[in-house]
């Protein structure tokens, strides 16, 4: 029997619709817990989750049997449902239709984890890593 070895790391970032700051301290921890739970359900290992009131960053280790699009769709869809039906009832919550997805080398994992965990600090100090903040192809000057 053959056992494949994969070490695939994916950094996802996506924003609220029109960048409206709806991820408040009151819902943030539950939202992040739901992202972690859905990641686990998809057999992805969440390594870091963080963000700002208008966007979320997630770093996961994922298997080769699932696509980036399926991961993004499930994380965004399940959390949008949670926000609308549990955490923010009476308000309309939507994610942007787009997302940014970036592979990360094993050597870069710790750097990205630190960046995600310190989102609020980085944004407050305007010390952003621009390529890690992209949510749409409008945010970058080139597409690979």
DSSP file (Angstrom, degrees, kcal/mol; ACC not computed):
  #  RESIDUE AA STRUCTURE BP1 BP2  ACC     N-H-->O    O-->H-N    N-H-->O    O-->H-N    TCO  KAPPA ALPHA  PHI   PSI    X-CA   Y-CA   Z-CA
    1    1 A X              0   0    0      0, 0.0     2,-0.4     0, 0.0     0, 0.0   0.000 360.0 360.0 360.0 138.4    0.0    0.0    0.0
    2    2 A X        -     0   0    0      2,-0.0     2,-0.5     0, 0.0     0, 0.0  -0.779 360.0-161.3 -98.7 138.5    1.3    3.5   -0.9
    3    3 A X        -     0   0    0     -2,-0.4     2,-0.2     2,-0.0     0, 0.0  -0.970  13.4-145.0-119.4 116.5    1.1    6.4    1.5
    4    4 A X        -     0   0    0     -2,-0.5     2,-0.5     1,-0.0    -2,-0.0  -0.497   5.7-145.7 -77.5 147.4    1.4    9.8   -0.1
    5    5 A X        +     0   0    0     -2,-0.2     2,-0.4     2,-0.0    -1,-0.0  -0.969  25.2 167.7-114.5 119.9    3.1   12.6    1.8
    6    6 A X        -     0   0    0     -2,-0.5     2,-0.3     2,-0.1    -2,-0.0  -0.993  21.0-175.6-130.8 141.3    1.8   16.1    1.3
    7    7 A X        +     0   0    0     -2,-0.4     2,-0.5     2,-0.0    99,-0.1  -0.776  23.2 167.1-131.7  87.0    2.5   19.3    3.2
    8    8 A X  E     -A   62   0A   0     54,-0.6    54,-2.4    -2,-0.3     2,-0.4  -0.908  13.0-171.5-111.2 123.0    0.2   21.8    1.6
    9    9 A X  E     -AB  61 104A   0     95,-0.6    95,-2.0    -2,-0.5     2,-0.4  -0.945   1.5-170.5-118.7 134.2   -0.3   25.1    3.3
   10   10 A X  E     -AB  60 103A   0     50,-2.7    50,-2.5    -2,-0.4     2,-0.6  -0.986  11.4-159.2-130.1 127.8   -2.9   27.6    2.2
   11   11 A X  E     -AB  59 102A   0     91,-3.2    91,-2.4    -2,-0.4     2,-0.4  -0.935  17.6-172.8-104.5 118.0   -3.4   31.2    3.3
   12   12 A X  E     -AB  58 101A   0     46,-3.1    46,-2.6    -2,-0.6     2,-0.4  -0.881   6.9-179.7-109.8 142.1   -7.0   32.5    2.6
   13   13 A X  E     +AB  57 100A   0     87,-2.2    87,-3.2    -2,-0.4     2,-0.3  -0.989   7.5 164.1-140.4 133.5   -8.2   36.0    3.0
   14   14 A X  E     -A   56   0A   0     42,-1.8    42,-2.8    -2,-0.4     2,-0.3  -0.981  19.7-140.8-147.1 159.3  -11.6   37.4    2.4
   15   15 A X  E     -A   55   0A   0     83,-0.4    81,-3.1    -2,-0.3    40,-0.3  -0.741  23.4 -99.7-120.7 162.0  -13.6   40.5    3.3
   16   16 A X  B >   -D   95   0B   0     38,-2.3     3,-2.3    79,-0.3    79,-0.3  -0.372  63.3 -74.1 -70.0 159.3  -17.1   41.5    4.3
   17   17 A X  G >  S-     0   0    0     77,-3.0     3,-1.8     1,-0.3    -1,-0.1  -0.357 119.4  -4.1 -58.0 129.7  -19.3   42.9    1.6
   18   18 A X  G 3  S-     0   0    0      1,-0.3    -1,-0.3    -3,-0.1     3,-0.1   0.676 119.0 -82.3  56.2  19.3  -18.2   46.5    0.8
   19   19 A X  G <  S+     0   0    0     -3,-2.3     2,-0.3     1,-0.2    -1,-0.3   0.804  73.5 172.7  57.5  31.5  -15.7   46.1    3.6
   20   20 A X    <   -     0   0    0     -3,-1.8     2,-2.0     1,-0.1     3,-0.2  -0.568  39.7-120.3 -69.4 130.3  -18.3   47.0    6.2
   21   21 A X        +     0   0    0     -2,-0.3    33,-0.3     1,-0.2    -1,-0.1  -0.466  62.3 139.1 -78.1  77.9  -16.8   46.4    9.6
   22   22 A X        +     0   0    0     -2,-2.0     2,-1.7    31,-0.7    -1,-0.2   0.524  38.7  94.1 -99.6  -8.2  -19.3   43.8   10.9
   23   23 A X        +     0   0    0     30,-2.5    -1,-0.1    -3,-0.2    32,-0.1  -0.639  62.1 178.0 -88.6  86.0  -16.8   41.4   12.6
   24   24 A X    >>  -     0   0    0     -2,-1.7     4,-2.1     1,-0.1     3,-1.2  -0.352  46.1-104.0 -85.0 164.0  -17.2   42.9   16.1
   25   25 A X  H 3> S+     0   0    0      1,-0.2     4,-0.6     2,-0.2    -1,-0.1   0.806 119.9  63.1 -56.8 -28.1  -15.5   41.7   19.3
   26   26 A X  H 34 S+     0   0    0      1,-0.2    -1,-0.2     2,-0.1     4,-0.2   0.789 117.9  23.8 -69.3 -27.4  -18.9   40.2   20.3
   27   27 A X  H <> S+     0   0    0     -3,-1.2     4,-2.6     2,-0.1     5,-0.2   0.579  99.2  90.3-112.1 -13.7  -18.9   37.8   17.3
   28   28 A X  H  X S+     0   0    0     -4,-2.1     4,-2.7     1,-0.2     5,-0.2   0.900  88.1  45.7 -55.9 -51.0  -15.3   37.4   16.5
   29   29 A X  H  X S+     0   0    0     -4,-0.6     4,-2.2     1,-0.2    -1,-0.2   0.888 115.5  47.2 -65.1 -37.9  -14.4   34.5   18.7
   30   30 A X  H  > S+     0   0    0      2,-0.2     4,-2.0     1,-0.2    -1,-0.2   0.886 112.3  50.6 -69.2 -37.8  -17.5   32.5   17.6
   31   31 A X  H  X S+     0   0    0     -4,-2.6     4,-2.0     2,-0.2    -2,-0.2   0.940 112.2  46.3 -62.7 -47.5  -16.8   33.3   14.0
   32   32 A X  H  X S+     0   0    0     -4,-2.7     4,-2.3     1,-0.2    -2,-0.2   0.879 111.0  52.7 -64.7 -38.3  -13.2   32.1   14.3
   33   33 A X  H  X S+     0   0    0     -4,-2.2     4,-2.5    -5,-0.2    -1,-0.2   0.884 108.7  50.6 -63.6 -37.8  -14.3   29.0   16.1
   34   34 A X  H  X S+     0   0    0     -4,-2.0     4,-2.6     2,-0.2     5,-0.2   0.879 108.5  51.6 -67.9 -37.6  -16.8   28.2   13.4
   35   35 A X  H  X S+     0   0    0     -4,-2.0     4,-2.3     2,-0.2    -2,-0.2   0.923 111.8  47.5 -63.2 -43.3  -14.0   28.6   10.7
   36   36 A X  H  X S+     0   0    0     -4,-2.3     4,-2.5     2,-0.2    10,-0.2   0.919 112.4  49.0 -63.1 -44.1  -11.8   26.2   12.7
   37   37 A X  H  X S+     0   0    0     -4,-2.5     4,-2.3     2,-0.2    -2,-0.2   0.918 112.6  46.6 -63.7 -44.2  -14.7   23.7   13.1
   38   38 A X  H  X S+     0   0    0     -4,-2.6     4,-1.8     2,-0.2    -1,-0.2   0.890 110.6  54.1 -66.4 -38.2  -15.5   23.8    9.4
   39   39 A X  H  <>S+     0   0    0     -4,-2.3     5,-2.9    -5,-0.2     3,-0.2   0.946 110.0  46.7 -58.6 -48.2  -11.8   23.5    8.5
   40   40 A X  H ><5S+     0   0    0     -4,-2.5     3,-1.9     1,-0.2    -2,-0.2   0.896 108.5  55.4 -60.4 -40.6  -11.6   20.3   10.6
   41   41 A X  H 3<5S+     0   0    0     -4,-2.3    -1,-0.2     1,-0.3    -2,-0.2   0.853 106.9  50.4 -60.3 -34.8  -14.8   19.0    9.0
   42   42 A X  T 3<5S-     0   0    0     -4,-1.8    -1,-0.3    -3,-0.2    -2,-0.2   0.335 122.5-110.1 -83.4   6.7  -13.1   19.4    5.6
   43   43 A X  T < 5S+     0   0    0     -3,-1.9     2,-0.4     1,-0.3    20,-0.2   0.823  77.6 133.5  63.1  34.4  -10.1   17.5    7.0
   44   44 A X      < -     0   0    0     -5,-2.9     2,-0.7    -6,-0.2    -1,-0.3  -0.895  55.6-131.7-109.9 143.9   -8.0   20.7    7.0
   45   45 A X  E     -C   61   0A   0     16,-2.8    16,-2.2    -2,-0.4     2,-0.5  -0.859  16.6-141.5 -99.0 112.8   -5.9   21.7    9.9
   46   46 A X  E     +C   60   0A   0     -2,-0.7    14,-0.3   -10,-0.2     3,-0.1  -0.608  24.4 173.8 -74.3 124.9   -6.4   25.3   10.9
   47   47 A X  E     +     0   0A   0     12,-3.3     2,-0.3    -2,-0.5    13,-0.2   0.741  66.2   1.1-101.2 -31.0   -3.0   26.8   12.0
   48   48 A X  E     -C   59   0A   0     11,-1.5    11,-2.7     2,-0.0     2,-0.4  -0.954  55.2-176.5-159.4 140.0   -4.0   30.4   12.4
   49   49 A X  E     +C   58   0A   0     -2,-0.3     2,-0.3     9,-0.2     9,-0.2  -0.995  28.5 125.7-137.3 131.2   -7.2   32.5   12.2
   50   50 A X  E     +C   57   0A   0      7,-2.2     7,-3.6    -2,-0.4     2,-0.3  -0.959  14.4 138.2-166.8 179.6   -7.4   36.2   12.6
   51   51 A X  E     -C   56   0A   0     -2,-0.3     2,-0.2     5,-0.3     5,-0.2  -0.997  40.8 -78.1 165.8-159.4   -8.4   39.4   11.1
   52   52 A X  E >   -C   55   0A   0      3,-2.4     3,-1.0    -2,-0.3   -29,-0.1  -0.712  55.4 -84.3-129.0 175.2  -10.0   42.8   11.3
   53   53 A X  T 3  S+     0   0    0      1,-0.2   -30,-2.5    -2,-0.2   -31,-0.7   0.710 129.2  37.2 -60.0 -17.9  -13.6   44.0   11.5
   54   54 A X  T 3  S+     0   0    0    -33,-0.3   -38,-2.3   -32,-0.2     2,-0.3   0.410 121.1  26.5-117.1   2.8  -13.8   43.9    7.7
   55   55 A X  E <   -AC  15  52A   0     -3,-1.0    -3,-2.4   -40,-0.3     2,-0.4  -0.995  58.3-140.8-161.2 163.7  -11.8   40.8    6.8
   56   56 A X  E     -AC  14  51A   0    -42,-2.8   -42,-1.8    -2,-0.3     2,-0.4  -0.957   5.7-158.9-129.3 142.1  -10.5   37.4    7.8
   57   57 A X  E     -AC  13  50A   0     -7,-3.6    -7,-2.2    -2,-0.4     2,-0.4  -0.964  13.2-178.6-117.1 139.7   -7.2   35.6    7.4
   58   58 A X  E     -AC  12  49A   0    -46,-2.6   -46,-3.1    -2,-0.4     2,-0.5  -0.998  12.0-165.8-138.4 132.8   -7.0   31.8    7.7
   59   59 A X  E     +AC  11  48A   0    -11,-2.7   -12,-3.3    -2,-0.4   -11,-1.5  -0.987  21.7 169.9-116.7 124.6   -3.9   29.5    7.4
   60   60 A X  E     -AC  10  46A   0    -50,-2.5   -50,-2.7    -2,-0.5     2,-0.5  -0.914  35.4-133.8-129.9 157.0   -4.6   25.8    7.0
   61   61 A X  E     -AC   9  45A   0    -16,-2.2   -16,-2.8    -2,-0.3     2,-0.3  -0.959  40.5-175.3-102.6 127.3   -2.8   22.7    6.1
   62   62 A X  E     -A    8   0A   0    -54,-2.4   -54,-0.6    -2,-0.5     2,-0.2  -0.853  23.8-112.1-130.6 162.3   -4.9   20.8    3.6
   63   63 A X    >   -     0   0    0     -2,-0.3     3,-1.3   -20,-0.2   -56,-0.0  -0.531  27.3-119.1 -90.2 156.9   -4.9   17.5    1.7
   64   64 A X  T 3  S+     0   0    0      1,-0.3    -1,-0.1    -2,-0.2   -57,-0.0   0.577 105.5  73.3 -70.2  -9.2   -4.4   17.2   -2.0
   65   65 A X  T 3  S+     0   0    0      2,-0.1     2,-0.4     0, 0.0    -1,-0.3   0.472  90.4  63.2 -87.0  -1.3   -7.9   15.7   -2.3
   66   66 A X  S <  S-     0   0    0     -3,-1.3     2,-0.2   -23,-0.1    -4,-0.0  -0.961  78.5-129.9-125.8 142.6   -9.7   19.0   -1.8
   67   67 A X     >  -     0   0    0     -2,-0.4     4,-2.1     1,-0.1     5,-0.1  -0.508  18.9-120.8 -89.9 158.2   -9.6   22.1   -4.0
   68   68 A X  H  > S+     0   0    0      1,-0.2     4,-2.8     2,-0.2     5,-0.2   0.907 114.5  54.8 -58.9 -43.3   -8.9   25.6   -2.9
   69   69 A X  H  > S+     0   0    0      1,-0.2     4,-2.6     2,-0.2    -1,-0.2   0.887 107.5  48.8 -61.2 -40.3  -12.3   26.6   -4.3
   70   70 A X  H  > S+     0   0    0      2,-0.2     4,-2.3     1,-0.2    -1,-0.2   0.906 112.0  49.3 -66.8 -41.4  -14.2   24.0   -2.3
   71   71 A X  H  X S+     0   0    0     -4,-2.1     4,-2.6     2,-0.2     5,-0.3   0.964 114.2  44.5 -61.1 -51.6  -12.3   25.1    0.9
   72   72 A X  H  X S+     0   0    0     -4,-2.8     4,-2.6     1,-0.2     5,-0.3   0.921 113.1  51.0 -60.6 -45.6  -13.1   28.8    0.3
   73   73 A X  H  X S+     0   0    0     -4,-2.6     4,-2.7    -5,-0.2     5,-0.2   0.920 113.7  44.5 -58.8 -45.2  -16.7   28.1   -0.6
   74   74 A X  H  X S+     0   0    0     -4,-2.3     4,-2.3     2,-0.2     5,-0.3   0.904 114.7  46.9 -70.0 -41.8  -17.3   26.0    2.5
   75   75 A X  H  X S+     0   0    0     -4,-2.6     4,-1.5    -5,-0.2    -2,-0.2   0.936 119.2  40.4 -65.7 -45.0  -15.6   28.4    5.0
   76   76 A X  H  X S+     0   0    0     -4,-2.6     4,-2.2    -5,-0.3    -2,-0.2   0.925 117.3  48.4 -69.3 -44.3  -17.3   31.4    3.6
   77   77 A X  H  X S+     0   0    0     -4,-2.7     4,-2.1    -5,-0.3    -2,-0.2   0.925 112.6  45.7 -64.3 -46.8  -20.7   29.8    3.2
   78   78 A X  H  X S+     0   0    0     -4,-2.3     4,-2.1    -5,-0.2    -1,-0.2   0.879 115.9  46.2 -67.3 -36.3  -21.0   28.2    6.6
   79   79 A X  H  X S+     0   0    0     -4,-1.5     4,-2.6    -5,-0.3    -1,-0.2   0.829 109.0  54.5 -77.5 -30.2  -19.8   31.3    8.4
   80   80 A X  H  X S+     0   0    0     -4,-2.2     4,-2.4     2,-0.2     5,-0.2   0.926 110.2  48.0 -63.6 -43.5  -22.1   33.6    6.4
   81   81 A X  H  X S+     0   0    0     -4,-2.1     4,-2.7     2,-0.2     5,-0.3   0.929 111.8  49.8 -61.7 -45.7  -25.0   31.3    7.5
   82   82 A X  H  X>S+     0   0    0     -4,-2.1     4,-2.2     1,-0.2     5,-2.2   0.932 111.6  48.1 -58.5 -47.4  -23.8   31.4   11.1
   83   83 A X  I  <>S+     0   0    0     -4,-2.6     5,-2.6     3,-0.2    -1,-0.2   0.916 117.5  41.2 -61.7 -43.6  -23.6   35.2   11.1
   84   84 A X  I  <5S+     0   0    0     -4,-2.4     6,-0.4    -5,-0.2     7,-0.2   0.850 125.9  31.0 -74.2 -35.3  -27.0   35.7    9.5
   85   85 A X  I  <5S+     0   0    0     -4,-2.7    -2,-0.2    -5,-0.2    -3,-0.2   0.580 134.7  12.7-105.7 -11.1  -28.9   33.1   11.5
   86   86 A X  I  <5S+     0   0    0     -4,-2.2     3,-0.4    -5,-0.3    -3,-0.2   0.652 127.0  33.2-128.3 -54.7  -27.2   32.9   14.9
   87   87 A X  I   <S+     0   0    0     -5,-2.2    -4,-0.2     1,-0.2    -3,-0.2   0.821 129.3  22.1 -85.5 -31.9  -24.8   35.7   15.6
   88   88 A X  S > <S+     0   0    0     -5,-2.6     3,-1.9    -6,-0.4    -1,-0.2  -0.237  75.8 172.2-132.2  46.8  -26.3   38.7   13.9
   89   89 A X  T 3   +     0   0    0     -3,-0.4    -4,-0.1     1,-0.3     3,-0.1  -0.263  69.4  31.9 -58.7 142.7  -30.0   37.9   13.4
   90   90 A X  T 3  S+     0   0    0     -6,-0.4     2,-0.3     1,-0.3    -1,-0.3   0.310 107.7  83.4  91.1  -8.9  -31.9   40.9   12.1
   91   91 A X  S <  S-     0   0    0     -3,-1.9     2,-0.6    -7,-0.2    -1,-0.3  -0.906  80.4-118.7-122.2 153.4  -29.0   42.2   10.1
   92   92 A X        -     0   0    0     -2,-0.3     2,-0.4    -3,-0.1    -3,-0.0  -0.830  30.6-173.1 -93.7 123.6  -27.8   41.2    6.7
   93   93 A X        +     0   0    0     -2,-0.6     2,-0.3   -13,-0.2    -9,-0.1  -0.957   9.2 167.4-115.6 133.5  -24.3   39.8    6.7
   94   94 A X        -     0   0    0     -2,-0.4   -77,-3.0   -77,-0.1     2,-0.3  -0.999  25.9-140.6-143.7 144.3  -22.5   39.0    3.4
   95   95 A X  B     -D   16   0B   0     -2,-0.3   -79,-0.3   -79,-0.3   -40,-0.0  -0.681  40.6 -94.8 -90.6 156.0  -18.9   38.2    2.4
   96   96 A X        -     0   0    0    -81,-3.1    -1,-0.1    -2,-0.3   -79,-0.1  -0.311  34.1-119.1 -58.2 155.5  -17.5   39.6   -0.8
   97   97 A X  S    S+     0   0    0     -3,-0.1     2,-0.1   -83,-0.0    -1,-0.1   0.741  92.4  62.8 -71.0 -21.5  -17.8   37.1   -3.7
   98   98 A X        -     0   0    0    -83,-0.1   -83,-0.4     2,-0.0     2,-0.3  -0.432  60.1-175.4-101.4 173.5  -14.0   37.0   -4.1
   99   99 A X        -     0   0    0     -2,-0.1     2,-0.4   -85,-0.1   -85,-0.2  -0.971  24.7-119.1-157.3 161.7  -11.2   35.8   -1.9
  100  100 A X  E     -B   13   0A   0    -87,-3.2   -87,-2.2    -2,-0.3     2,-0.4  -0.909  26.5-173.1-105.6 139.3   -7.4   35.7   -2.0
  101  101 A X  E     +B   12   0A   0     -2,-0.4     2,-0.4   -89,-0.2   -89,-0.2  -0.991   5.7 175.4-136.4 126.6   -5.7   32.3   -1.8
  102  102 A X  E     -B   11   0A   0    -91,-2.4   -91,-3.2    -2,-0.4     2,-0.2  -0.994  25.5-132.6-135.1 128.6   -1.9   31.9   -1.5
  103  103 A X  E     -B   10   0A   0     -2,-0.4     2,-0.4   -93,-0.2   -93,-0.2  -0.528  23.1-153.5 -75.4 150.2    0.2   28.8   -1.0
  104  104 A X  E     -B    9   0A   0    -95,-2.0   -95,-0.6    -2,-0.2     5,-0.1  -0.987  11.4-126.7-128.0 133.4    2.8   29.0    1.7
  105  105 A X    >>  -     0   0    0     -2,-0.4     3,-1.2     1,-0.1     4,-0.7  -0.377  29.9-110.6 -72.3 158.4    6.1   27.1    1.8
  106  106 A X  G >4 S+     0   0    0      1,-0.3     3,-0.9     2,-0.2     4,-0.4   0.877 121.2  55.5 -56.8 -37.3    6.8   25.0    4.9
  107  107 A X  G 34 S+     0   0    0      1,-0.2     4,-0.3     2,-0.1    -1,-0.3   0.738 107.6  49.7 -67.8 -22.5    9.5   27.5    5.7
  108  108 A X  G <> S+     0   0    0     -3,-1.2     4,-2.1     1,-0.2    -1,-0.2   0.498  83.7  92.4 -94.0  -5.0    7.0   30.4    5.5
  109  109 A X  H <X S+     0   0    0     -3,-0.9     4,-2.7    -4,-0.7     5,-0.2   0.922  85.2  48.1 -58.5 -50.0    4.4   28.9    7.8
  110  110 A X  H  > S+     0   0    0     -4,-0.4     4,-2.4     1,-0.2    -1,-0.2   0.882 110.9  52.2 -61.8 -38.5    5.6   30.5   11.1
  111  111 A X  H  > S+     0   0    0     -4,-0.3     4,-2.1     2,-0.2    -1,-0.2   0.915 112.4  44.9 -62.7 -43.5    5.9   34.0    9.4
  112  112 A X  H  X S+     0   0    0     -4,-2.1     4,-2.7     2,-0.2     5,-0.2   0.894 111.3  53.0 -70.4 -39.6    2.3   33.8    8.2
  113  113 A X  H  X S+     0   0    0     -4,-2.7     4,-2.6    -5,-0.2     5,-0.2   0.946 111.1  47.0 -57.8 -48.5    1.0   32.5   11.5
  114  114 A X  H  X S+     0   0    0     -4,-2.4     4,-1.3     1,-0.2    -2,-0.2   0.901 112.2  50.5 -61.4 -41.0    2.6   35.4   13.3
  115  115 A X  H  < S+     0   0    0     -4,-2.1    -1,-0.2     2,-0.2    -2,-0.2   0.926 112.5  45.9 -63.7 -45.1    1.2   37.8   10.7
  116  116 A X  H >< S+     0   0    0     -4,-2.7     3,-1.4     1,-0.2   -65,-0.2   0.922 111.6  50.9 -65.3 -44.4   -2.3   36.5   11.1
  117  117 A X  H 3< S+     0   0    0     -4,-2.6     3,-0.2     1,-0.3    -1,-0.2   0.759 113.0  46.9 -66.2 -24.1   -2.2   36.4   14.9
  118  118 A X  T 3X S+     0   0    0     -4,-1.3     4,-2.8    -5,-0.2    -1,-0.3  -0.013  72.8 126.5-107.0  29.1   -1.0   40.0   15.0
  119  119 A X  H <> S+     0   0    0     -3,-1.4     4,-2.7     1,-0.2     5,-0.3   0.912  73.4  48.8 -52.9 -49.3   -3.5   41.4   12.5
  120  120 A X  H  > S+     0   0    0     -3,-0.2     4,-2.3     1,-0.2    -1,-0.2   0.898 113.3  47.5 -62.8 -39.9   -4.8   44.2   14.8
  121  121 A X  H  > S+     0   0    0      2,-0.2     4,-2.1     1,-0.2     6,-0.2   0.934 112.5  49.0 -65.0 -46.8   -1.3   45.3   15.7
  122  122 A X  H  <>S+     0   0    0     -4,-2.8     5,-2.7     1,-0.2     4,-0.4   0.914 114.0  45.7 -60.7 -43.7   -0.2   45.3   12.0
  123  123 A X  H ><5S+     0   0    0     -4,-2.7     3,-0.8    -5,-0.2    -1,-0.2   0.909 111.4  51.6 -68.4 -41.1   -3.2   47.3   10.9
  124  124 A X  H 3<5S+     0   0    0     -4,-2.3    -1,-0.2    -5,-0.3    -2,-0.2   0.875 117.2  39.5 -62.7 -36.6   -2.9   49.8   13.8
  125  125 A X  T 3<5S-     0   0    0     -4,-2.1    -1,-0.2    -5,-0.2    -2,-0.2   0.414 108.2-124.1 -92.1   1.2    0.8   50.4   13.0
  126  126 A X  T < 5 +     0   0    0     -3,-0.8     2,-0.6    -4,-0.4    -3,-0.2   0.868  66.6 139.1  55.2  38.0    0.2   50.3    9.2
  127  127 A X      < +     0   0    0     -5,-2.7     2,-0.2    -6,-0.2    -1,-0.2  -0.574  27.2 157.4-108.5  65.4    2.8   47.6    9.0
  128  128 A X        -     0   0    0     -2,-0.6     2,-0.9    -5,-0.1     3,-0.1  -0.609  46.7-135.8 -94.3 149.1    1.0   45.4    6.4
  129  129 A X    >   -     0   0    0     -2,-0.2     3,-2.1     1,-0.2     4,-0.5  -0.893  23.7-154.8 -98.6 101.7    2.4   42.8    4.1
  130  130 A X  G >  S+     0   0    0     -2,-0.9     3,-1.6     1,-0.3     4,-0.4   0.820  87.5  55.3 -52.7 -42.1    0.5   43.9    1.0
  131  131 A X  G 3  S+     0   0    0      1,-0.3     3,-0.3     2,-0.2    -1,-0.3   0.724 107.2  52.1 -68.5 -17.8    0.6   40.5   -0.8
  132  132 A X  G <  S+     0   0    0     -3,-2.1    -1,-0.3     1,-0.2    -2,-0.2   0.472 104.8  56.9 -92.0  -2.4   -0.9   38.9    2.3
  133  133 A X  S <  S+     0   0    0     -3,-1.6     2,-0.3    -4,-0.5    -2,-0.2   0.417  76.2 120.5-104.8  -0.9   -3.8   41.4    2.4
  134  134 A X        +     0   0    0     -4,-0.4  -121,-0.2    -3,-0.3   -34,-0.1  -0.484  24.7 165.1 -74.9 128.8   -5.2   40.8   -1.1
  135  135 A X        +     0   0    0     -2,-0.3     2,-0.3     1,-0.2    -1,-0.2   0.588  66.3  26.4-112.1 -20.4   -8.8   39.6   -1.4
  136  136 A X  S >  S-     0   0    0    -38,-0.1     3,-1.4  -122,-0.1     4,-0.3  -0.902  81.3-108.3-139.1 164.9   -9.5   40.2   -5.1
  137  137 A X  G >  S+     0   0    0     -2,-0.3     3,-0.7     1,-0.3    -1,-0.0   0.659 115.9  69.1 -70.7 -12.6   -7.5   40.4   -8.3
  138  138 A X  G 3  S+     0   0    0      1,-0.2    -1,-0.3     3,-0.0    -4,-0.0   0.712  90.6  63.1 -70.9 -20.7   -8.2   44.2   -8.2
  139  139 A X  G <  S+     0   0    0     -3,-1.4     2,-0.3    -8,-0.0    -1,-0.2   0.617 102.1  55.2 -79.7 -13.1   -5.8   44.3   -5.2
  140  140 A X  S <  S-     0   0    0     -3,-0.7     3,-0.1    -4,-0.3    -9,-0.0  -0.834  71.6-138.5-122.6 158.3   -2.8   43.2   -7.2
  141  141 A X  S    S+     0   0    0     -2,-0.3     2,-0.3     1,-0.1    -1,-0.1   0.579  87.2  29.2 -91.7 -10.1   -1.1   44.4  -10.3
  142  142 A X        -     0   0    0     -5,-0.0     2,-0.4     0, 0.0    -1,-0.1  -0.982  63.0-145.9-146.0 158.0   -0.5   41.0  -11.8
  143  143 A X              0   0    0     -2,-0.3    -6,-0.0     1,-0.1     0, 0.0  -0.986 360.0 360.0-123.7 135.1   -2.1   37.5  -11.9
  144  144 A X              0   0    0     -2,-0.4    -1,-0.1     0, 0.0     0, 0.0   0.509 360.0 360.0 -76.3 360.0    0.1   34.4  -12.1
